[in-house]
Structures are given as structure tokens and as C-alpha cells.
Amino acid sequence: MDKDAKEKLKQYDPKELLLFVLKYYQIEVLREYGNKIDVEGDFTVEIEGILRYKLLWKNMVVAPFDDLDKLCANISMELNRE
């Protein structure tokens, strides 16, 4: 993602942006609380800041992400393994 695109994305609420991309990837949201969102497959996404997210699986850190497309693609890939 280029610098201009990242600057434009900073205008959006990080939680709303995350929810939008999860919906696009058809990843079911189970629960929202504070800065965390539980989704199917025992995954949790923690919002750490603008364009900074942490993916957890069963409360264990998987990886940090600054690209929502890559984060959701990773979740989708894992869900398709099951």
C-alpha cells in the first residue's frame, strides 16, 4: 500500500475499517468488546492503533499486521484449512 493510501485510511475509525474488511472477507464476527473483536475460528483481532492490529488465536499472539487485507487473508486461509 502506498503512502497516500495509508494517509487516507487514517481518516477512518480503525474498528469500523476492520469490521468492514472482515465483512468483505465473509469472516463472522462473534463479539466486540473494547479494542478487541472475536471472530470465528477462535481468532481475536486487537486494535493497537491506526493501521496497527494484532492477530491472536486462542489468546496467543500470531502476528502483528498493518495491512487489513493481509490480516483477513491470513484468517481466511486458516479457516479454510479446518
C-alpha positions as CSV (number, residue, x, y, z in Angstrom):
1,M,0.0,0.0,0.0
2,D,1.4,3.4,-1.0
3,K,1.9,6.3,1.4
4,D,-1.1,8.3,0.1
5,A,-3.4,5.3,0.6
6,K,-2.2,4.9,4.1
7,E,-2.8,8.6,4.9
8,K,-6.4,8.3,3.5
9,L,-7.1,5.2,5.6
10,K,-6.0,7.1,8.8
11,Q,-9.2,9.2,8.4
12,Y,-11.3,6.2,9.3
13,D,-12.1,4.7,12.6
14,P,-9.8,1.6,12.9
15,K,-12.5,-0.6,14.4
16,E,-15.1,0.4,11.7
17,L,-12.5,-0.2,9.0
18,L,-11.7,-3.7,10.5
19,L,-15.4,-4.6,10.6
20,F,-15.8,-3.6,7.0
21,V,-12.9,-5.7,5.8
22,L,-14.0,-8.7,7.9
23,K,-17.4,-8.5,6.3
24,Y,-15.9,-8.3,2.9
25,Y,-13.9,-11.5,3.6
26,Q,-17.1,-13.1,5.0
27,I,-15.4,-13.7,8.4
28,E,-18.1,-14.0,11.0
29,V,-17.8,-11.5,13.9
30,L,-18.8,-13.2,17.2
31,R,-18.2,-10.4,19.7
32,E,-16.9,-6.9,20.0
33,Y,-15.5,-5.6,23.3
34,G,-13.2,-2.6,23.8
35,N,-10.4,-2.7,21.3
36,K,-10.9,-6.4,20.5
37,I,-13.1,-8.3,18.1
38,D,-13.6,-12.1,18.4
39,V,-14.2,-13.8,15.1
40,E,-14.8,-17.4,14.0
41,G,-12.1,-20.0,14.3
42,D,-11.0,-18.9,17.8
43,F,-9.3,-15.8,16.4
44,T,-9.3,-12.4,18.1
45,V,-8.1,-9.2,16.4
46,E,-6.8,-6.5,18.8
47,I,-6.7,-2.9,17.6
48,E,-3.5,-1.4,18.7
49,G,-3.8,1.9,16.8
50,I,-4.4,3.4,13.4
51,L,-3.5,0.7,10.9
52,R,-1.9,-1.5,13.6
53,Y,-3.6,-4.7,14.5
54,K,-2.6,-7.8,16.4
55,L,-4.0,-11.3,15.5
56,L,-4.4,-13.8,18.3
57,W,-5.5,-17.4,18.2
58,K,-6.8,-18.9,21.4
59,N,-5.3,-15.8,23.2
60,M,-1.8,-16.5,21.8
61,V,-0.3,-13.8,19.6
62,V,0.0,-15.0,16.0
63,A,1.4,-11.8,14.4
64,P,1.1,-8.0,14.2
65,F,-0.4,-6.6,11.0
66,D,-0.5,-3.1,9.4
67,D,-2.4,-4.3,6.4
68,L,-6.0,-5.4,6.9
69,D,-6.1,-7.3,3.6
70,K,-3.2,-9.5,4.7
71,L,-4.7,-10.0,8.2
72,C,-8.1,-11.1,6.8
73,A,-6.5,-13.2,4.1
74,N,-4.5,-15.0,6.8
75,I,-7.6,-15.7,8.8
76,S,-9.5,-16.9,5.7
77,M,-6.6,-19.2,4.8
78,E,-6.6,-20.7,8.3
79,L,-10.4,-21.1,8.3
80,N,-10.2,-23.0,5.0
81,R,-7.7,-25.5,6.5
82,E,-10.3,-26.7,9.0
